[in-house]
Structure formats: C-alpha cells, structure tokens
C-alpha cells in the first residue's frame, strides 16, 4: 500500500504543470482536483493509459477515488498522523525517491540525439530495418489426402480468375478450417508465422497458382492458392526515425547513469556490514 501511495505522490510531483480553470475537475472543501491529478493517478496505476481515453464511467470512478484520497488526507491530518515519527521517516524516504527520480528525469531530458546521428545509426544497421517478405494466400483444409486431391483435380485445368473464383467457392463449401466461410483467406503473413510444411509450399508457388499436391500438416491436408508475394524491402527511415532517436537517447541515459554510478562509488567509503560479507572475509 505504501509503495502505491509513494508512486502516486511521485507521479503527481513529476507531472506538475501550471493550472488553468479548464484543468479543474472537482473541488473538495475548496481544494482543486485537476486533470493533471487524474492523469498522474491513472499513469501510476496503469502505465501508457490516459485519463482522457477512459470512458465516462471510468473517469467518474477515478474522480471519486481522488475525492476520497483528498478527504482521507484531510482526515488523517486531523487525526495527527503527520505528527507521528513513522510519518516523518516515510516522508524522508519519499523525498529521497523523489530527488533521485527528478534527477533521473533530468538526465533523460538532457539526452540529445540529432537527425544526423539517427540517420547514421539507420544506415549502419540497415539489416535491422527490413520489412520481411510476405505472402497473401488462401487454403482449403480437408481431413484426408484423397479429399484434398479430389478438390485439386476439380480445379487443376482452370486458369487465372476462373481458378481463384472456383477456389473461393470450394473453400466456402468444403474447407474444415475457420477461414472457410471467408473463402479460405489467410491474409498477409511472413514465413515464420506458418508451420514449416505450409510455409515451404506457399513460397514455392507463383502468384495466381495453387498447389497440385495436398500439403500435409498437423492440422490436416491443405490445398493452397497464392494471391501475391511481397519481397523484403527496407523500412523507410522516416517510419523508424522516432524509435531510433528514443532508443539512442535511452542508450545515452544508460551510459550516463553507469558512468556516474561508477564515479560516485569510487569516491565513496562503502562498507558492507551484512553477515554474509563479514563471513566471507
């Protein structure tokens, strides 16, 4: 419970901004509960979630929790909790955590990555930014090899659009797979998304063609029709630029923290007083 309260306090302190009238959600005994308070509360309990994205009922619930929190705070003060020694000790711990968190945030904010640095990283790591080749296929799943071969024999002399139309028709009427009602459409997928036997058969096909022999997998026997393939190609720099910059900033931050920690430890007098350390010595 103490950890949750601390997280909420830290989030509130780190997210503090100037207040305008439109930011006020509720007043309690003349004190304001703001949108920033709500955002901080949501962030502390559900990271990457925003108060404004919640439904009205969820927002009302958050406001109610914040009202209760403010009332409990006032009541606890009236009860003299803030005068107890334990409160003072915990406040010191919270101050320490806030101090470190704010310093950490400042180091992260000070990390700077230029466009040229990001582009250089992109160029040097081009293999990491490749869009995998994909295939768009349909299939008809049957229980036996004979059933699958019979379906193939029904269509083996058809050409082009006639083949595709007949394939969709038979997928709807004969396939035992969940994609049957949708003409056996599997959409776009990469090699690694399908079982090896199925994937191998797909990538050996040419667009507009179907397998001439049943393809056996753990699910049964497949007849496969290939709609199209896309080749592997580089992801445009602009599409990954923000992710690269964020990653490089994080790397800068990590390096800075490691360096500072090493330097501080080298200057500090650190004595391990644990029983294990004393025993080993």
C-alpha positions in Angstrom: 0.0 0.0 0.0 2.8 2.4 0.9 4.5 1.7 -2.4 1.3 2.6 -4.3 0.9 5.8 -2.4 4.6 6.7 -3.0 4.2 6.1 -6.7 1.1 8.3 -6.8 2.9 11.1 -5.0 6.0 10.9 -7.2 3.8 10.8 -10.3 1.9 13.9 -9.1 5.1 15.8 -8.3 6.8 14.9 -11.6 3.8 15.8 -13.7 3.0 19.2 -12.0 2.3 22.0 -14.5 0.7 25.4 -14.4 -3.0 25.3 -13.7 -5.8 26.9 -15.7 -9.5 26.9 -14.9 -10.4 24.3 -17.5 -8.0 21.8 -15.8 -10.1 21.6 -12.7 -12.3 18.5 -12.5 -13.7 18.7 -8.9 -13.3 20.9 -5.9 -13.3 19.4 -2.4 -13.7 21.8 0.5 -12.2 24.5 -1.7 -9.3 22.4 -2.9 -8.9 21.5 -6.6 -8.6 18.1 -8.2 -7.2 18.6 -11.7 -6.9 16.8 -15.0 -3.2 16.6 -14.2 -4.0 14.8 -10.9 -6.2 12.4 -12.7 -3.6 11.7 -15.4 -0.9 11.1 -12.8 -3.2 8.8 -10.8 -4.0 6.7 -14.0 -0.3 6.7 -15.0 0.7 5.4 -11.6 -1.7 2.5 -11.7 -1.9 1.8 -15.5 1.2 3.0 -17.4 0.6 4.1 -21.0 -3.1 4.8 -20.3 -4.5 8.3 -20.3 -7.4 9.7 -18.3 -8.9 11.3 -21.4 -9.0 7.9 -23.2 -11.2 6.3 -20.5 -15.0 6.0 -20.7 -17.2 8.4 -18.7 -17.9 5.8 -16.1 -14.2 5.1 -15.7 -13.4 8.8 -15.5 -16.1 9.2 -12.8 -14.6 6.3 -10.8 -11.1 7.9 -11.0 -12.5 11.3 -9.8 -14.3 9.5 -7.0 -11.1 7.8 -5.9 -9.3 11.2 -6.0 -12.1 12.8 -3.9 -11.8 10.0 -1.4 -8.0 10.4 -1.3 -8.3 14.1 -0.6 -10.8 13.5 2.1 -8.8 10.8 3.7 -5.7 13.1 3.6 -7.6 15.8 5.5 -9.0 13.3 7.9 -5.6 11.7 8.5 -4.1 15.2 9.2 -6.9 15.8 11.7 -6.1 12.5 13.4 -2.5 13.7 13.8 -0.9 11.1 11.6 1.5 13.8 10.2 2.9 14.3 13.7 4.0 10.7 14.2 7.7 9.7 13.9 6.8 7.0 11.4 5.3 9.6 9.1 8.4 11.7 9.3 10.6 8.7 8.5 8.5 7.8 5.5 8.4 11.4 4.3 12.2 11.3 4.2 12.2 8.2 2.1 9.7 9.7 -0.3 11.9 12.8 -0.5 14.9 10.7 -1.4 13.0 8.8 -4.0 11.6 12.0 -5.5 15.1 13.5 -5.5 16.5 10.6 -7.4 13.6 10.3 -9.8 13.7 14.0 -10.7 17.5 13.8 -11.2 17.0 10.7 -13.4 14.3 12.5 -15.4 16.6 15.5 -15.9 19.4 13.2 -17.2 16.9 11.6 -19.7 15.6 15.1 -20.8 19.2 16.2 -21.3 20.0 13.3 -23.7 20.2 14.8 -27.2 20.2 12.8 -30.5 20.5 14.7 -33.8 18.8 13.7 -37.0 22.2 13.1 -38.5 23.1 10.7 -35.6 19.8 8.8 -36.0 20.3 8.6 -39.8 23.9 7.3 -39.4 22.6 4.6 -37.0 19.9 3.7 -39.5 22.4 3.4 -42.4 24.9 1.4 -40.3 22.2 -1.0 -39.1 20.2 -1.3 -42.3 19.6 -5.1 -41.8 17.6 -4.3 -38.6 15.2 -2.1 -40.6 14.0 -4.5 -43.2 10.3 -5.3 -43.8 10.0 -9.1 -44.1 8.7 -10.6 -47.3 5.1 -11.6 -47.0 2.6 -13.8 -48.8 -1.1 -13.5 -49.2 -2.7 -16.9 -49.6 -5.9 -18.9 -49.4 -6.3 -22.5 -48.4 -8.8 -25.3 -48.3 -8.3 -27.6 -45.3 -9.6 -31.2 -45.5 -9.4 -34.3 -43.3 -8.0 -36.8 -45.8 -5.4 -36.7 -48.6 -7.9 -38.1 -51.1 -10.4 -35.4 -50.3 -7.7 -32.8 -50.9 -6.6 -34.4 -54.2 -10.2 -34.6 -55.4 -10.5 -30.8 -54.8 -7.2 -30.2 -56.7 -8.4 -32.4 -59.6 -11.6 -30.3 -59.8 -9.6 -27.1 -60.4 -6.3 -28.2 -62.0 -7.2 -27.2 -65.5 -8.7 -23.8 -64.6 -6.8 -20.6 -65.5 -6.4 -17.2 -63.8 -9.6 -15.6 -62.4 -11.6 -18.8 -63.0 -9.2 -20.7 -60.7 -9.5 -18.1 -58.0 -13.3 -17.9 -58.2 -13.6 -21.7 -58.0 -11.1 -21.9 -55.2 -13.1 -19.4 -53.1 -16.3 -21.3 -53.9 -14.8 -24.7 -52.8 -13.2 -23.2 -49.7 -16.6 -21.9 -48.6 -18.3 -25.3 -49.2 -15.6 -27.8 -48.3 -12.9 -26.4 -46.1 -13.0 -27.6 -42.4 -10.8 -24.6 -41.3 -12.1 -21.4 -39.7 -11.3 -19.4 -42.8 -13.6 -21.4 -44.9 -16.6 -19.0 -44.8 -14.2 -16.3 -45.9 -13.0 -18.2 -49.0 -10.0 -19.6 -47.2 -8.4 -16.2 -47.0 -5.4 -16.2 -44.6 -4.5 -12.6 -45.3 -0.8 -11.5 -45.3 1.8 -13.4 -43.3 5.5 -14.0 -43.1 7.3 -17.3 -43.4 7.7 -17.7 -39.6 4.0 -17.3 -39.0 3.0 -20.6 -40.6 4.0 -24.2 -39.8 7.1 -25.2 -41.9 5.3 -27.6 -44.3 2.7 -24.9 -45.2 5.2 -22.1 -45.4 7.5 -24.1 -47.7 4.6 -24.9 -50.1 3.5 -21.2 -50.2 6.9 -19.8 -51.0 7.4 -22.4 -53.8 4.2 -21.1 -55.5 3.9 -18.4 -58.1 1.1 -15.8 -57.6 -2.2 -17.0 -59.2 -1.2 -20.6 -58.8 -2.3 -23.4 -56.4 -0.6 -26.5 -55.0 -1.0 -29.5 -57.3 -0.5 -32.0 -54.4 -2.1 -31.9 -51.0 0.1 -30.3 -48.3 0.1 -32.3 -45.1 0.4 -30.5 -41.7 -0.6 -31.3 -38.1 -4.0 -29.8 -39.0 -4.8 -32.0 -41.9 -4.4 -31.7 -45.7 -4.3 -28.3 -47.4 -4.9 -27.1 -50.9 -3.2 -23.7 -51.2 -3.7 -20.8 -53.6 -1.2 -17.9 -53.6 -2.7 -14.5 -54.2 0.6 -12.5 -54.1 4.0 -12.1 -52.6 5.9 -9.0 -51.5 9.7 -9.0 -51.4 11.7 -8.0 -48.4 12.5 -4.3 -48.6 13.9 -1.5 -46.3 11.6 0.3 -44.0 11.8 4.0 -44.8 13.9 6.0 -42.4 11.1 8.4 -41.6 9.0 5.5 -40.4 11.5 4.4 -37.8 13.2 7.8 -37.1 11.4 8.5 -33.8 12.0 4.9 -32.5 15.7 5.2 -33.3 16.0 8.6 -31.6 14.2 7.3 -28.5 16.5 4.2 -28.4 19.7 6.3 -28.8 18.5 8.6 -26.0 17.9 5.7 -23.8 21.3 4.3 -24.6 22.9 7.7 -23.7 20.9 7.8 -20.5 22.0 4.3 -19.5 25.7 5.1 -20.3 25.5 8.3 -18.3 23.9 6.6 -15.2 26.5 3.8 -15.4 29.4 6.3 -15.6 28.1 8.5 -12.7 27.4 5.5 -10.5 30.9 4.2 -11.1 32.5 7.6 -10.3 30.4 8.1 -7.2 31.2 4.6 -5.9 34.9 5.2 -6.5 34.8 8.3 -4.3 32.5 6.9 -1.6 33.5 4.9 1.5 31.4 1.8 1.2 31.5 -0.8 4.0 29.4 -4.0 3.5 28.1 -4.7 7.0 25.9 -7.8 6.0 26.6 -11.0 7.8 27.4 -12.8 4.5 30.1 -10.2 3.6 31.7 -10.5 7.1 31.7 -14.3 7.0 33.4 -14.4 3.6 36.1 -12.1 4.8 
